[in-house]
């Protein structure tokens, strides 16, 4: 089963199983947040993300297959260098900001190449729960 419209997608070709791991964590309730770079979104995409608070959306794998549904609880911005604790916990890192930052530097390396992630890089955070 696949859905069209607003959705959250975890995984991409060649992700080494990361997408499947994130979906499993979401289903288990240990992943309750995700984030992306604010500069990667258009104004329309940001408006859509912000308007999703309170709605239930599908979580799909890299093939577009719905694996579960989540309810969006909150959307906010936080700097990469001093991330909101709700994001760090929601990504499964407890209170370990350094682990969160290291994991995301590795995951986002392809997006930034040799350019290091700046502490003032703004992240758009989506907090959610399994619906």
NORGI-V701695 format. One record per residue. N is the residue number from 1. RES is the residue in one letter. PHI is phi as a letter, one per 30 degrees, with the letter a starting at -180 (999 if undefined). Layout:
n->{N;N}
res->{RES;RES}
phi->{PHI;PHI}
This chain:
n->{1;2;3;4;5;6;7;8;9;10;11;12;13;14;15;16;17;18;19;20;21;22;23;24;25;26;27;28;29;30;31;32;33;34;35;36;37;38;39;40;41;42;43;44;45;46;47;48;49;50;51;52;53;54;55;56;57;58;59;60;61;62;63;64;65;66;67;68;69;70;71;72;73;74;75;76;77;78;79;80;81;82;83;84;85;86;87;88;89;90;91;92;93;94;95;96;97;98;99;100;101;102;103;104;105;106;107;108;109;110;111;112;113;114;115;116;117;118;119;120;121;122;123;124;125;126;127;128;129;130;131}
res->{X;X;X;X;X;X;X;X;X;X;X;X;X;X;X;X;X;X;X;X;X;X;X;X;X;X;X;X;X;X;X;X;X;X;X;X;X;X;X;X;X;X;X;X;X;X;X;X;X;X;X;X;X;X;X;X;X;X;X;X;X;X;X;X;X;X;X;X;X;X;X;X;X;X;X;X;X;X;X;X;X;X;X;X;X;X;X;X;X;X;X;X;X;X;X;X;X;X;X;X;X;X;X;X;X;X;X;X;X;X;X;X;X;X;X;X;X;X;X;X;X;X;X;X;X;X;X;X;X;X;X}
phi->{999;b;b;c;j;e;a;c;c;c;j;a;e;i;d;i;j;e;e;d;d;d;d;d;d;d;d;d;i;d;c;b;a;b;a;b;d;e;d;d;c;d;e;d;d;d;d;d;d;d;d;d;e;j;c;c;b;d;c;c;d;d;c;i;d;d;c;a;b;b;c;d;c;a;b;a;c;a;d;e;d;b;d;e;e;d;d;e;d;d;d;i;c;h;c;d;d;d;d;e;d;d;e;d;e;d;d;c;e;d;d;c;h;d;d;d;d;d;d;d;e;d;c;c;c;c;c;a;b;d;c}
